Each structure stands twice: as structure tokens, then as C-alpha cells.
Amino acid sequence: MFLLIGLADGQHFNGKCDPERAIELREQYTEVQPGYHMSKVHWNTIFMGGSLTRMQLLALIDHSYNLVLKNLPKKLQTEIAANQ
């Protein structure tokens, strides 16, 4: 799992994040908070109604996806890459 988003309001999402980068992002952007109901070390809650651009939001989602992908077994990584 690399992303959680509520279907009711869709104003924020939880994304996985490298712990050091998570701290930097939280210090830099008020829209990035420790993961709500998640591990505060590895997850951020990101609010979409603030100053983060669409490209920044997409970069955060990509970062989350890539963190999960790189921890999968190599065989599964290869299968996923072949289907993209």
C-alpha cells in the first residue's frame, strides 16, 4: 500500500515517505503533516487545498509508489515494470 485517500471529501491523502524527507517536507509545507492514523515516521498526510502545486503533489505520490516498489521482491518488480 502506498497511498490512502478518503472517498468522502478527497481533500487530503496519506502517502508513504522516506523518514528524513518526511521531516523536511513537514518543516517546509504546512500542508504536509504526520500521517493521520498511520506510522508518523513513514507516512505523511498531505492536504491538497494549499500552496502545493499539482506537480508537487504528483511527485509526492510518485515518491510513495517508488518506496513501496523498491521493497518488493525483484521478480515482482520486473513483472510490474513489464506491464507498465
Secondary structure, 3 states (H helix, E strand, C coil): CCEEECCCCCCEEEEECCHHHHHHHHHHCCCEEECCCCCCCCEEEEECCCCCCHHHHHHHHHHHHHHHHHCCCHHHHHHHHHCC
